[in-house]
Amino acid sequence: MRKLPPLNWLRAFEAAARHLSITRAGEELSVTQAAVSQQVKSLEEYLGIPVFKRARQRLFLIEAGQVLAPKLKEAFEIAESGVRECLQRNAEGTLTLRVGSSFAPQWLMPRLGRFHSRNPDIDIRLTTVDKEVDFSRDDVDAEIRFGLGEWRGVESILLMYDWVFPVCSPELLAGDVPLLEPADLSKHRLLHVTGYREDWRSWCQSAGLRWLPTRRGHTFDHSVLAIQAALNGAGIALGRASLIQAELDAGRLVAPFEEYLDTEEGYWLVYPRSRADEPTLTALRDWLLEEAQEDLRAREASESD
C-alpha cells in the first residue's frame, strides 16, 4: 500500500517551490496565503524535516525540498497530460492539427473541403501556433512539420519533398530590365527568406552561375511575405512548388527559368506512436498521403508541359 501525504499538501509545496513564493502559490491554487503556509508546514511535520529555509522574507529550497520539488513537478505534469488526453479522446470525431502558417493557407486549406466530404463525421481543429508541438503537453493530435524527419519519440510519415525556383510578377518579367536567363538575376532585386536551407546562393550554384547573390535586397522571416512582395512586383522570390502552384496557375506569378532545386527537407505528418491506430488519425493520414501524391503528379505534369 502506498504511503503518501495528502495531495493538497504536495500541491501547495510544489506551487510554492516553483514560484519560491507562498503568496503566488496561493494565487495559483485559489487559496489563502495562510492555507498554503499551513499545508507546507503539515508536509514538513509529516516528513520530519524542513523543505524550505526562510530568510529576509524569501523562500529558499533546502536539500529535502530540492529533491522533492522536481519529482512532484514532473508527476503533476504527467497527471495533467493524462487528464487532458482523456478529455481529448472523449471529444469523439474531433482532431487537432498543427500546421505551419505558410503551408496551412497555401496548401491545406484549398483541399480541406475534400477531407470533409470524405469524412463528414470528423471535425478538424486547426492551429498555426509558431512552435514545434510537444505532444506530452500540448492539446494537439498531430502536426505537419517541415524538416528532415529526424524527431525522436514520434511517428514521422513523409508527405512530400519540395522544389524551389525563381518566380516574379508578369509585369516585372515584361519590364525594361531583361530576365531571359539566370545570369540576368544580377540586374534585379532578390527577395530572401531566412531559415531555409535552400536559399538564393544554393539555387544559383545548382544553376551553374558564377555570380552568386549577396543578402542585398529585401529579407523576410516568412515565405508568405516574400511571395506577396513578388506578387506586388517588388522583386524576384524563390518559390516553393507546394505553396505557389495556385498563383502560377492563375498567372499571378510566372517562373522565368526552367532550372529548379530539390529541397533536402520535406513535409511530414508527425504524431505520437501510441495513437497511430486511432480512426480519426488514420483517416487524416491516408487522406494527406493521397493528396500529396496527387499534388506531386499534377506538378510533374505541369513541369513536362
Disulfide bonds with the S-S distance in Angstrom:
none
